[in-house]
Amino acid sequence: MDEALAKKCKSKIWKYRLKRSGKKRDKLRNDIYLLMKDDITGWIMGYLKGKTHVPMEEIISHSWDCFLYCLKRYKFNRGIGIPNHFYKYTGFFLQMNPLYQVKEPGRIDWDIAINETTKTEIDKTNLLTVYDQLGELKTFRSMLPEDYYVPFDDAFLSLSPALKDRVYRETECPLTQTKYKESKKLFKIVIDFLLRK
């Protein structure tokens, strides 16, 4: 963020704080966000680079929540510049948000997956079946060479109905593009079979 933009943002934040409520205050807040959106999304992407995969649409969407978090905590009397404050508090926001928790590339925490199933409302017979299926998936994955962990986990996550859970990490995989795609396709069939049997 250049100095001229930082001054403009600071001036608008000052005006925003002086307004108690109403449409003018909301418009000021929205204007400030539009001025800072590119910087905030850039900081989020910089924080996540090489750590975890989040689609760009979600980063842009969460940049609003991040902006509100930073704006609420900005104090004029501390003498901290706008870019420094927003950059630092963007990091705090990301550390608190589970969506942005750093994960080891190509790794699903299978223990968490098994524990999460106990939180859903499933009768005991079905729960034992789910445990068996997840156990089989975990065993199958552990027998694979490490190079195939990423396509296996991506295939597993691609079966999720929630789009945000689906990932495509071909660049993080040591396999060639063709091998990654073929492996992922085969793993989907295997996972589907093990879950349905």
N, C-alpha and C positions, 0 to 999 in steps of 0.2 A: 504494500500500500504506500503510495507516494505521499509526500508531506501535504500537498494541496488537498488531496482527498481526505487525509486524516483530519485536517482543520475543518473541512466542510462537515464531516461526520460529527466532530466534537460540537460544532455550533448547533447542528440539528438535534443532537442528544440533549444539549442544554435546553433548547426550546421544548423538546419533548418532555423533559422533567418538569418544566414550569407549568405545563398544561396538566390539569387534574384528570380530565376525562373528555370524551366526545370524539367526533369524527376527525377533527383537526389533529388531535393527538394520535389517533390511529393512522392517519395519513402520514404524519411525520415518522412514526415507527416504520411504516412500510417503505417510505422513501429511504430511510437509513439502511434498511435491509437490502434494498436494491443496490445501493451504493457499495455495500460490503459483501454481497453474495459471492462474487467471484473470489474474493480473498478467503472467505470462510470455507467455501468448497475446496479451494486449493490447499488450505491448511489441513482439512479433513483428509484429503487424498494423500498429502504428504505424510500424515501420521499413520495412515493405513498401508502405505506402500510396502509391499513385500511381507506384510504381516497377516492380513486376512482379506477376503474378497467381499466387497459390498458393491452391488450394481450402482451405476452413476445416478439413476433416477432416485434411488433411496438416499444417496449422499445429498443430492439437491434438496430432497424433501426434509431430511433431518437437519440441513443447514439452517432452516427456519427455527427449529427448536433450539439449536445450538446458539443462534443469534439472540433469541429471547433470554436464554440462560446467561449469556455474557452481558447483555444490555442491563438486565436486572441487577447485576453485581458490579456495574461500573460506578466508581466513586470519584467525583471531581477533585475532592480535597486530598487525594493521595498523590497527585502529580504524575500518575503513570499514563503514558501515551496511549491513544486509542489502539493502534496496531499491537502494541505490546500486551495490553490488557486482553484484547479479543483473542490474540494468538494463544496466550497462556490459558485462558479460560476455555478455549476450544479444546485444549488437551484435557482439562479437568472434566469437561462434559463427556468427552469420548471415553475416558477411563471409567466413568460411572455408568455408561450406557451399555447394557449387555450385548446389543447388536454389534458393537465395535470392540468387544473383548478380543484380544489377540489370540489367535489359535495357531497351533503348529500347522504348517502347510501339509495338506494331504492326510489329515488325521481327524477322525471323529472320536470323541470320548464315549466309548461304548458303555462305560459304567454309568455315565449321566443318561444315556439313551435308555438303559434298563431302569434306572431310578425314576425317570420321567413317566414311564408306563404305570408305575404304582400310583401316580397322582390322578390318572384318568379313571373314570368309573367303569370298571370291567369286573365281571364276576370272577370268582376264584379259578374256575376251570379255564376260562379264556386267558386269565393272567398267566397261568402256568404255560399255556400254549405260546403266548407272546414271549415269555422268558426263554423257552426252548428255541423259538425261531431266532431271537436276537443272539442267543448263545451259539447257534449254528452259524449265523452270519459272522460273528466275531471269530469263531474257530476257522471258518473258511478264509476269512481275510488274513488271519495270522499265518496261514500256510502259503500265502502268495509271496513272491519276491517283492521287496520294498518298492521297486519301481512301479508296481501295479497298485499301490495303496491309493494314489490320487484318483485314477479312473474308477476304482471300486467305490471310494467314498462319494465321488461325484455322481456315479450311477445310483447309489443308495439315496442321496439327497434329491436327485432328479425325479424320484418317485413321489416326492412330497407334493400334496395339493397346493401348498403355499408357494407362490412364485419366489418369494424372498429367500426361501431355503435352497433353491436350486442354484448350483454353481457350475461354472465351466472354467477349469483351471489348467487348460492344456499347456500354457506357458510355464507352469510350475512343475510340470511332469517331465521326467528325464526321457520318456518315450518319444518317438517320432509322432507327428500329428496323426498319421494313418493308424499307427498302433494304439494311440490314445483313444481315438474314435471307435476302432474295432473292439478294443477291450471294454470300453464303457458300454457299448451295445450288448456285448456278451454278458457282462456283469449284470445288466438290467434283467436279462432273461433268467440268470441264476438266482438273483435276489428275489425276483417275482415268484419263481418256483418255490424257493425256500419259505417265503412268507405265506404262500397259498396252500402248501401241502398239509 
